[in-house]
Amino acid sequence: RDLHGQGTLVGATYHRAMASLATSARASSLRSGARRGLGTAVKATAAAADLVRRPAPGVVVLIYHRVGRRSTSNVDLARDVFDAQVGELSAAGRIISIDAAADRIECGDAVEGLPPVVLTFDDGTVDWVEEALPVLAAHRAPATFYVATDFVERGEAFPGDGAPISWSGLAELAASGLATIGSHTHTHALLDRTDGPTAAGRAPPGALAGSRPRGRARCRNLAA
């Protein structure tokens, strides 16, 4: 306490501020716990439903975003975890390309044992070529990469510090013989919330028509 009694006032203000921060932290923790609880409940409900009514034979599609834990995003998977997943699926002979999956579904081919798996990636970050591609190459595993081209064109980071891949990086992916390049719209638009004409305008030039936008690659696949 100083001669003017300011120490008491400052101390009280400090403790009120600390109490407010603690309350905010508890609220944030409760919200995070609620989200985890909801996610667990949804998974448990889905598993129970599958036991009661087995899903029809088909194809499993895994949706990845980033690999390597380079960013703050919770969809950025550690490389060793990704490697273990791809390795296990590849060893079991379950990984197929998205085109092969479409052919199977269209022809109604019967699937014996565990269903085949398609690997896909959304957005368009640099780790695709630096982290994911070496793993895919090691296991000779095909994958489909859906690119939001505006981020690549302008070099703009994705939310959560996701550094965008370059056009040369996409070319390297395409040249690997393992990658199918698809469209994730030009601006990462949510097409389920837009009308038809607007949705068509959000795709890269010619993507929906299957032409070769900017002379780089033919786009036959779209994910929104």
URQUI-V384089 format. One record per helix or strand of 2 or more residues. SS is the DSSP state (H for helix, E for strand). FROM is the first residue (numbers start at 1). LEN is the number of residues. If there is no record, write none. Layout:
BEGIN
ss=SS from=FROM len=LEN
ss=SS from=FROM len=LEN
END
This chain:
BEGIN
ss=H from=6 len=47
ss=E from=59 len=6
ss=E from=66 len=2
ss=E from=76 len=2
ss=H from=79 len=13
ss=H from=98 len=10
ss=E from=116 len=8
ss=H from=127 len=13
ss=E from=143 len=5
ss=H from=149 len=6
ss=H from=167 len=9
ss=E from=179 len=5
ss=H from=191 len=3
ss=H from=196 len=7
ss=E from=212 len=2
ss=E from=217 len=2
END
